[in-house]
Amino acid sequence: MSEAVDYSLYLVTDRELLGKRDLVDSIERAIQGGVTLVQLREKSLSTLEFLQMALRVKEITDRYHIPLIINDRLDIALAVDADGLHVGQDDLPMLKARELFPHKLIGVSASTLTEALLAQLQGADYIGVGAIFKTTTKTEAPEVSLEQLALIKKSVTIPVVAIGGINRSNLQQVMATGVDGVSVVSAILAQENIVEATKQLKDLILLN
């Protein structure tokens, strides 16, 4: 499945950025604007609430044929038959995730070349590298320079997606490293017009 996946504009969710707007509606608008992959990240919901949210989101992503990735929670990914799972360095180990979730996309967060190479060796489908710039949505994430990002991209053969503080002003710098795509949160979800904000990011990606 990973061969057919378009990683170019990867939306990671954060409901806190939306104010009173509905998350599922906002995701649909982002897809209409050009998002190619959606990761549902929910750290504060109960398991039941996360499951209910994931089922609603899956209806939308299925309708538009966009892969749905669940962050961290294998149980939710299994329960909704998500297209993939994304794990961090402190989450379920990659090998165990692959054993329990075969034939699905599995992405791994990495902030060093060593972590990236290990993720590839263990069978990850793609790597999320960051944080590239300071970000308010994940304050504890270590910063990765553009030079380090380019080195990681050159050193692995699986897709690399950059994440962390990426927006219209710095997106082209990031794409110039050769990465397969960018993950964004506030550059889409914190914007007043989600469709237009997404289209502008998409246009910048297509320039590379």
Buried (B, 14 or more C-beta within 10 A) or exposed (E): EBEEBBBBBBBBBBBEBBEEEEBBEBBBBBBEBBBBBBBBBBEEBEEEEBBEBBBBBBEBBEEEEBBBBBBBBBEBBBBBEBBBBBBBBEBBEBEEBBEBBEEBBBBBBBBBBEBBBBBBEBBBBBBBBBBBBEBEBBEEBEBBEBEBBBBBBEEBEBBBBBBBBBBBEBBEBBBEBEBBBBBBBBBBBBBEEBBEBBBBBBEBBEEE
